Amino acid sequence: MPRLNKYIASTGLCSRRKADELILEGKVCVNGKVINEMGFYVREKDKVTVDGKTVRPLNLEYYRFYKPAGYITTLEDEKGRKTIYNVIPPELRHLKPVGRLDKDSTGLLILTNDGDLINQMTHPSIKVPKVYMVTINGKFTEENAKAMLDGIEIITDNGEKKTAYAETLPIDITNKSSVIQVVLYQGINRQIRKMFAKLGFEVEVLKRIQHAIITLEGLKKGEVKIIKPKQVKQLQSYLQKIQIQQDDSEKN
């Protein structure tokens, strides 16, 4: 039997954390009775409602998508720009992306209707690694790598100042251009481009090759492939391990 918050998350309505808030606000009923108990377990025959509407678990789906350049990561765009939903097959357009890639970037996007997983992989408090291959115009140095690791102050799209961090691994360095593997644990929009810009570089190619333990391997641009149940379980275990490690670290 699942806990009530997990049951609500499995309906695709929201994440487990948001479900906790709904329960505390008295918006959740089981068999017509308001439930405020966080550890309440739902039986198979129970009827669960949120704000008076019956909710049921979804058939959870997980896919990998190789985003091509020229598309933004959103369902609709007020400016009329093309979105990833112009590429994704119609039968999968009910799925949501885990995080974003900007219009000019390519690479891995995980698509799912699992709100709990989306929250786990994108919440700022959970440091899930995202790996990119980046080509810049110019020679990337050890000093540049140290600066990115120590933190570079950038301006967010909201005009706020934030310190952005990145781990880097030089792959192919010349005087005219450099290919670098970049690992992020933050989720600031256009973070990589802004960090390199502060160092005087322009990003020519930016491709995400991995998110957590899910990789781009075996995908062609514009292609979508299912993430097998075994991989989903491995991903969930990996995320749980990260959460436990971070909780232990905060306690110490």
Beta strands, then each sheet from edge to edge (+ up, - down):
strand 1: 28-30
strand 2: 33-34
strand 3: 48-50
strand 4: 53-54
strand 5: 62-67
strand 6: 96-97
strand 7: 106-112
strand 8: 130-136
strand 9: 152-155
strand 10: 161-164
strand 11: 167-173
strand 12: 178-184
strand 13: 203-211
strand 14: 214-215
strand 15: 224-226
sheet 1: 2+ 1- 3+ 4-
sheet 2: 6+ 7- 5+ 15-
sheet 3: 6+ 7- 13- 8+ 12- 11+
sheet 4: 6+ 7- 13- 14+
sheet 5: 9+ 10-
end
